[in-house]
Amino acid sequence: MIWIIGEYAERIDNADELLESFLESFPEEPAQVQLQLLTATVKLFLKKPTEGPQQMIQVLIASAHMHFKSDIKWICPLFIWLHIVL
């Protein structure tokens, strides 16, 4: 479901609200789910810039402060850079 929200965010009216419900349990999720949440949040930001920025910043900050497996750890700075550039 997380993938669907991120992939079709521009077609889902309440995509930000749906994604936010998943983000509440972000720290407790397995690494694979956390990576999918990060990806879906960035997709929401890119497709609906007015709805995604606050969520994206919160997830990236939480991700940067937590200890993750390497695949999530290296992608957070990339997403932060993307937010700064755009």
N, CA, C and O atoms as a GROMACS GRO file, in nm:
protein
  344
    1MET      N    1   0.082  -0.119   0.000
    1MET     CA    2   0.000   0.000   0.000
    1MET      C    3   0.087   0.126   0.000
    1MET      O    4   0.052   0.226  -0.063
    2ILE      N    5   0.199   0.122   0.070
    2ILE     CA    6   0.289   0.238   0.075
    2ILE      C    7   0.340   0.271  -0.065
    2ILE      O    8   0.346   0.387  -0.103
    3TRP      N    9   0.376   0.168  -0.140
    3TRP     CA   10   0.424   0.190  -0.277
    3TRP      C   11   0.316   0.257  -0.361
    3TRP      O   12   0.345   0.349  -0.437
    4ILE      N   13   0.194   0.211  -0.348
    4ILE     CA   14   0.083   0.267  -0.426
    4ILE      C   15   0.064   0.416  -0.394
    4ILE      O   16   0.043   0.497  -0.484
    5ILE      N   17   0.073   0.451  -0.267
    5ILE     CA   18   0.057   0.592  -0.227
    5ILE      C   19   0.166   0.678  -0.290
    5ILE      O   20   0.138   0.785  -0.344
    6GLY      N   21   0.289   0.630  -0.284
    6GLY     CA   22   0.400   0.706  -0.342
    6GLY      C   23   0.393   0.713  -0.494
    6GLY      O   24   0.417   0.818  -0.554
    7GLU      N   25   0.360   0.602  -0.556
    7GLU     CA   26   0.359   0.595  -0.702
    7GLU      C   27   0.245   0.675  -0.763
    7GLU      O   28   0.262   0.735  -0.870
    8TYR      N   29   0.131   0.677  -0.699
    8TYR     CA   30   0.013   0.744  -0.755
    8TYR      C   31  -0.032   0.862  -0.669
    8TYR      O   32  -0.151   0.892  -0.662
    9ALA      N   33   0.061   0.928  -0.604
    9ALA     CA   34   0.029   1.038  -0.513
    9ALA      C   35  -0.050   1.149  -0.582
    9ALA      O   36  -0.137   1.211  -0.520
   10GLU      N   37  -0.021   1.175  -0.708
   10GLU     CA   38  -0.091   1.283  -0.777
   10GLU      C   39  -0.237   1.248  -0.806
   10GLU      O   40  -0.318   1.337  -0.833
   11ARG      N   41  -0.272   1.120  -0.800
   11ARG     CA   42  -0.410   1.077  -0.826
   11ARG      C   43  -0.489   1.054  -0.698
   11ARG      O   44  -0.612   1.042  -0.701
   12ILE      N   45  -0.420   1.047  -0.585
   12ILE     CA   46  -0.486   1.020  -0.457
   12ILE      C   47  -0.500   1.153  -0.383
   12ILE      O   48  -0.401   1.216  -0.346
   13ASP      N   49  -0.624   1.193  -0.361
   13ASP     CA   50  -0.650   1.324  -0.300
   13ASP      C   51  -0.589   1.338  -0.161
   13ASP      O   52  -0.535   1.443  -0.127
   14ASN      N   53  -0.597   1.234  -0.081
   14ASN     CA   54  -0.548   1.242   0.057
   14ASN      C   55  -0.421   1.159   0.076
   14ASN      O   56  -0.402   1.096   0.180
   15ALA      N   57  -0.334   1.160  -0.024
   15ALA     CA   58  -0.210   1.082  -0.017
   15ALA      C   59  -0.125   1.121   0.102
   15ALA      O   60  -0.065   1.034   0.166
   16ASP      N   61  -0.119   1.249   0.133
   16ASP     CA   62  -0.038   1.294   0.247
   16ASP      C   63  -0.092   1.240   0.379
   16ASP      O   64  -0.014   1.202   0.466
   17GLU      N   65  -0.223   1.236   0.394
   17GLU     CA   66  -0.284   1.184   0.516
   17GLU      C   67  -0.262   1.033   0.529
   17GLU      O   68  -0.233   0.983   0.637
   18LEU      N   69  -0.276   0.962   0.418
   18LEU     CA   70  -0.255   0.818   0.420
   18LEU      C   71  -0.110   0.784   0.455
   18LEU      O   72  -0.084   0.695   0.536
   19LEU      N   73  -0.018   0.855   0.394
   19LEU     CA   74   0.123   0.830   0.420
   19LEU      C   75   0.158   0.867   0.564
   19LEU      O   76   0.239   0.799   0.628
   20GLU      N   77   0.099   0.972   0.614
   20GLU     CA   78   0.126   1.015   0.751
   20GLU      C   79   0.086   0.907   0.852
   20GLU      O   80   0.152   0.890   0.954
   21SER      N   81  -0.022   0.835   0.822
   21SER     CA   82  -0.064   0.728   0.915
   21SER      C   83   0.042   0.618   0.923
   21SER      O   84   0.060   0.557   1.028
   22PHE      N   85   0.111   0.592   0.813
   22PHE     CA   86   0.219   0.493   0.814
   22PHE      C   87   0.345   0.549   0.882
   22PHE      O   88   0.419   0.474   0.944
   23LEU      N   89   0.368   0.679   0.869
   23LEU     CA   90   0.489   0.739   0.924
   23LEU      C   91   0.488   0.743   1.076
   23LEU      O   92   0.594   0.757   1.137
   24GLU      N   93   0.372   0.730   1.138
   24GLU     CA   94   0.365   0.732   1.283
   24GLU      C   95   0.442   0.617   1.346
   24GLU      O   96   0.495   0.630   1.457
   25SER      N   97   0.449   0.505   1.277
   25SER     CA   98   0.520   0.388   1.331
   25SER      C   99   0.657   0.369   1.265
   25SER      O  100   0.715   0.260   1.273
   26PHE      N  101   0.708   0.472   1.202
   26PHE     CA  102   0.834   0.464   1.127
   26PHE      C  103   0.949   0.403   1.207
   26PHE      O  104   1.015   0.312   1.157
   27PRO      N  105   0.977   0.449   1.330
   27PRO     CA  106   1.093   0.395   1.402
   27PRO      C  107   1.084   0.245   1.434
   27PRO      O  108   1.186   0.178   1.447
   28GLU      N  109   0.962   0.194   1.448
   28GLU     CA  110   0.944   0.053   1.484
   28GLU      C  111   0.941  -0.040   1.363
   28GLU      O  112   0.945  -0.162   1.379
   29GLU      N  113   0.934   0.015   1.244
   29GLU     CA  114   0.921  -0.067   1.124
   29GLU      C  115   1.054  -0.134   1.087
   29GLU      O  116   1.161  -0.082   1.121
   30PRO      N  117   1.048  -0.247   1.018
   30PRO     CA  118   1.170  -0.310   0.966
   30PRO      C  119   1.237  -0.219   0.862
   30PRO      O  120   1.172  -0.132   0.805
   31ALA      N  121   1.364  -0.242   0.839
   31ALA     CA  122   1.441  -0.157   0.748
   31ALA      C  123   1.379  -0.150   0.608
   31ALA      O  124   1.379  -0.043   0.547
   32GLN      N  125   1.327  -0.258   0.558
   32GLN     CA  126   1.268  -0.258   0.424
   32GLN      C  127   1.145  -0.166   0.418
   32GLN      O  128   1.125  -0.096   0.319
   33VAL      N  129   1.065  -0.167   0.522
   33VAL     CA  130   0.946  -0.080   0.526
   33VAL      C  131   0.990   0.066   0.543
   33VAL      O  132   0.931   0.155   0.482
   34GLN      N  133   1.092   0.090   0.624
   34GLN     CA  134   1.142   0.226   0.641
   34GLN      C  135   1.193   0.282   0.509
   34GLN      O  136   1.166   0.398   0.476
   35LEU      N  137   1.264   0.201   0.432
   35LEU     CA  138   1.313   0.246   0.302
   35LEU      C  139   1.197   0.277   0.208
   35LEU      O  140   1.202   0.375   0.134
   36GLN      N  141   1.094   0.195   0.211
   36GLN     CA  142   0.978   0.220   0.126
   36GLN      C  143   0.905   0.348   0.169
   36GLN      O  144   0.856   0.423   0.085
   37LEU      N  145   0.898   0.372   0.300
   37LEU     CA  146   0.837   0.496   0.349
   37LEU      C  147   0.917   0.618   0.307
   37LEU      O  148   0.860   0.720   0.268
   38LEU      N  149   1.048   0.608   0.313
   38LEU     CA  150   1.133   0.719   0.266
   38LEU      C  151   1.109   0.746   0.119
   38LEU      O  152   1.093   0.862   0.078
   39THR      N  153   1.106   0.642   0.040
   39THR     CA  154   1.086   0.657  -0.104
   39THR      C  155   0.949   0.716  -0.135
   39THR      O  156   0.937   0.805  -0.218
   40ALA      N  157   0.846   0.666  -0.070
   40ALA     CA  158   0.711   0.716  -0.094
   40ALA      C  159   0.698   0.862  -0.052
   40ALA      O  160   0.628   0.940  -0.116
   41THR      N  161   0.765   0.900   0.058
   41THR     CA  162   0.760   1.039   0.104
   41THR      C  163   0.827   1.132   0.004
   41THR      O  164   0.776   1.241  -0.022
   42VAL      N  165   0.939   1.090  -0.052
   42VAL     CA  166   1.008   1.172  -0.152
   42VAL      C  167   0.923   1.181  -0.279
   42VAL      O  168   0.915   1.287  -0.340
   43LYS      N  169   0.861   1.071  -0.319
   43LYS     CA  170   0.774   1.075  -0.437
   43LYS      C  171   0.658   1.171  -0.415
   43LYS      O  172   0.622   1.247  -0.505
   44LEU      N  173   0.600   1.168  -0.295
   44LEU     CA  174   0.492   1.262  -0.264
   44LEU      C  175   0.542   1.405  -0.274
   44LEU      O  176   0.474   1.491  -0.329
   45PHE      N  177   0.660   1.431  -0.220
   45PHE     CA  178   0.719   1.564  -0.227
   45PHE      C  179   0.740   1.609  -0.371
   45PHE      O  180   0.714   1.725  -0.404
   46LEU      N  181   0.788   1.519  -0.456
   46LEU     CA  182   0.814   1.555  -0.595
   46LEU      C  183   0.686   1.574  -0.675
   46LEU      O  184   0.682   1.657  -0.766
   47LYS      N  185   0.582   1.498  -0.643
   47LYS     CA  186   0.459   1.505  -0.719
   47LYS      C  187   0.362   1.610  -0.666
   47LYS      O  188   0.283   1.668  -0.742
   48LYS      N  189   0.367   1.636  -0.536
   48LYS     CA  190   0.281   1.736  -0.474
   48LYS      C  191   0.366   1.818  -0.377
   48LYS      O  192   0.359   1.797  -0.256
   49PRO      N  193   0.445   1.910  -0.428
   49PRO     CA  194   0.538   1.985  -0.342
   49PRO      C  195   0.472   2.060  -0.228
   49PRO      O  196   0.536   2.085  -0.126
   50THR      N  197   0.347   2.096  -0.241
   50THR     CA  198   0.281   2.171  -0.133
   50THR      C  199   0.236   2.080  -0.020
   50THR      O  200   0.209   2.129   0.090
   51GLU      N  201   0.228   1.950  -0.043
   51GLU     CA  202   0.180   1.858   0.060
   51GLU      C  203   0.290   1.776   0.125
   51GLU      O  204   0.275   1.734   0.240
   52GLY      N  205   0.399   1.753   0.055
   52GLY     CA  206   0.499   1.661   0.104
   52GLY      C  207   0.613   1.715   0.187
   52GLY      O  208   0.672   1.639   0.264
   53PRO      N  209   0.650   1.844   0.178
   53PRO     CA  210   0.774   1.890   0.242
   53PRO      C  211   0.784   1.866   0.391
   53PRO      O  212   0.888   1.820   0.439
   54GLN      N  213   0.680   1.895   0.466
   54GLN     CA  214   0.689   1.879   0.610
   54GLN      C  215   0.707   1.733   0.648
   54GLN      O  216   0.788   1.701   0.735
   55GLN      N  217   0.634   1.645   0.584
   55GLN     CA  218   0.648   1.502   0.610
   55GLN      C  219   0.788   1.455   0.573
   55GLN      O  220   0.850   1.379   0.647
   56MET      N  221   0.835   1.499   0.460
   56MET     CA  222   0.967   1.457   0.414
   56MET      C  223   1.075   1.500   0.512
   56MET      O  224   1.164   1.422   0.545
   57ILE      N  225   1.068   1.622   0.558
   57ILE     CA  226   1.168   1.672   0.652
   57ILE      C  227   1.164   1.590   0.781
   57ILE      O  228   1.269   1.554   0.834
   58GLN      N  229   1.046   1.562   0.832
   58GLN     CA  230   1.033   1.485   0.956
   58GLN      C  231   1.092   1.345   0.940
   58GLN      O  232   1.163   1.298   1.029
   59VAL      N  233   1.062   1.280   0.830
   59VAL     CA  234   1.113   1.144   0.807
   59VAL      C  235   1.264   1.146   0.792
   59VAL      O  236   1.332   1.060   0.847
   60LEU      N  237   1.317   1.241   0.718
   60LEU     CA  238   1.462   1.248   0.697
   60LEU      C  239   1.536   1.277   0.828
   60LEU      O  240   1.642   1.220   0.854
   61ILE      N  241   1.481   1.365   0.908
   61ILE     CA  242   1.544   1.394   1.037
   61ILE      C  243   1.541   1.270   1.126
   61ILE      O  244   1.641   1.237   1.190
   62ALA      N  245   1.428   1.203   1.130
   62ALA     CA  246   1.418   1.081   1.210
   62ALA      C  247   1.516   0.976   1.159
   62ALA      O  248   1.579   0.905   1.238
   63SER      N  249   1.527   0.965   1.029
   63SER     CA  250   1.617   0.866   0.968
   63SER      C  251   1.762   0.897   0.996
   63SER      O  252   1.842   0.806   1.021
   64ALA      N  253   1.797   1.025   0.993
   64ALA     CA  254   1.935   1.064   1.014
   64ALA      C  255   1.979   1.038   1.158
   64ALA      O  256   2.097   1.013   1.182
   65HIS      N  257   1.888   1.044   1.252
   65HIS     CA  258   1.922   1.025   1.393
   65HIS      C  259   1.917   0.880   1.438
   65HIS      O  260   1.963   0.848   1.548
   66MET      N  261   1.862   0.793   1.357
   66MET     CA  262   1.850   0.652   1.395
   66MET      C  263   1.964   0.573   1.331
   66MET      O  264   2.025   0.615   1.233
   67HIS      N  265   1.990   0.458   1.388
   67HIS     CA  266   2.091   0.370   1.331
   67HIS      C  267   2.021   0.271   1.240
   67HIS      O  268   1.934   0.195   1.283
   68PHE      N  269   2.061   0.272   1.114
   68PHE     CA  270   1.998   0.188   1.014
   68PHE      C  271   2.099   0.097   0.948
   68PHE      O  272   2.220   0.109   0.965
   69LYS      N  273   2.045   0.008   0.872
   69LYS     CA  274   2.130  -0.071   0.785
   69LYS      C  275   2.183   0.021   0.676
   69LYS      O  276   2.127   0.128   0.653
   70SER      N  277   2.288  -0.019   0.610
   70SER     CA  278   2.359   0.069   0.518
   70SER      C  279   2.274   0.123   0.403
   70SER      O  280   2.294   0.237   0.361
   71ASP      N  281   2.180   0.044   0.351
   71ASP     CA  282   2.102   0.092   0.237
   71ASP      C  283   2.016   0.213   0.272
   71ASP      O  284   1.995   0.300   0.188
   72ILE      N  285   1.967   0.221   0.393
   72ILE     CA  286   1.889   0.336   0.435
   72ILE      C  287   1.980   0.450   0.477
   72ILE      O  288   1.951   0.567   0.452
   73LYS      N  289   2.091   0.415   0.540
   73LYS     CA  290   2.183   0.517   0.590
   73LYS      C  291   2.241   0.603   0.477
   73LYS      O  292   2.255   0.724   0.495
   74TRP      N  293   2.274   0.545   0.363
   74TRP     CA  294   2.334   0.622   0.254
   74TRP      C  295   2.232   0.700   0.175
   74TRP      O  296   2.267   0.799   0.111
   75ILE      N  297   2.106   0.658   0.176
   75ILE     CA  298   2.007   0.726   0.093
   75ILE      C  299   1.952   0.853   0.159
   75ILE      O  300   1.906   0.942   0.088
   76CYS      N  301   1.957   0.863   0.291
   76CYS     CA  302   1.906   0.983   0.360
   76CYS      C  303   1.978   1.110   0.316
   76CYS      O  304   1.910   1.209   0.286
   77PRO      N  305   2.112   1.114   0.311
   77PRO     CA  306   2.176   1.236   0.262
   77PRO      C  307   2.138   1.271   0.119
   77PRO      O  308   2.129   1.389   0.084
   78LEU      N  309   2.116   1.170   0.036
   78LEU     CA  310   2.074   1.195  -0.101
   78LEU      C  311   1.938   1.264  -0.104
   78LEU      O  312   1.919   1.360  -0.179
   79PHE      N  313   1.844   1.216  -0.024
   79PHE     CA  314   1.712   1.278  -0.019
   79PHE      C  315   1.717   1.417   0.042
   79PHE      O  316   1.644   1.506  -0.001
   80ILE      N  317   1.803   1.438   0.141
   80ILE     CA  318   1.818   1.571   0.199
   80ILE      C  319   1.873   1.668   0.093
   80ILE      O  320   1.827   1.782   0.082
   81TRP      N  321   1.971   1.623   0.017
   81TRP     CA  322   2.026   1.704  -0.091
   81TRP      C  323   1.917   1.738  -0.192
   81TRP      O  324   1.908   1.851  -0.239
   82LEU      N  325   1.835   1.640  -0.226
   82LEU     CA  326   1.726   1.660  -0.321
   82LEU      C  327   1.631   1.768  -0.270
   82LEU      O  328   1.586   1.852  -0.347
   83HIS      N  329   1.600   1.765  -0.142
   83HIS     CA  330   1.511   1.865  -0.084
   83HIS      C  331   1.573   2.005  -0.091
   83HIS      O  332   1.503   2.102  -0.119
   84ILE      N  333   1.701   2.014  -0.066
   84ILE     CA  334   1.770   2.143  -0.068
   84ILE      C  335   1.773   2.198  -0.212
   84ILE      O  336   1.748   2.317  -0.233
   85VAL      N  337   1.804   2.114  -0.307
   85VAL     CA  338   1.816   2.157  -0.446
   85VAL      C  339   1.682   2.199  -0.502
   85VAL      O  340   1.673   2.299  -0.574
   86LEU      N  341   1.578   2.124  -0.471
   86LEU     CA  342   1.446   2.157  -0.527
   86LEU      C  343   1.379   2.254  -0.434
   86LEU      O  344   1.266   2.296  -0.460
   0.00000   0.00000   0.00000
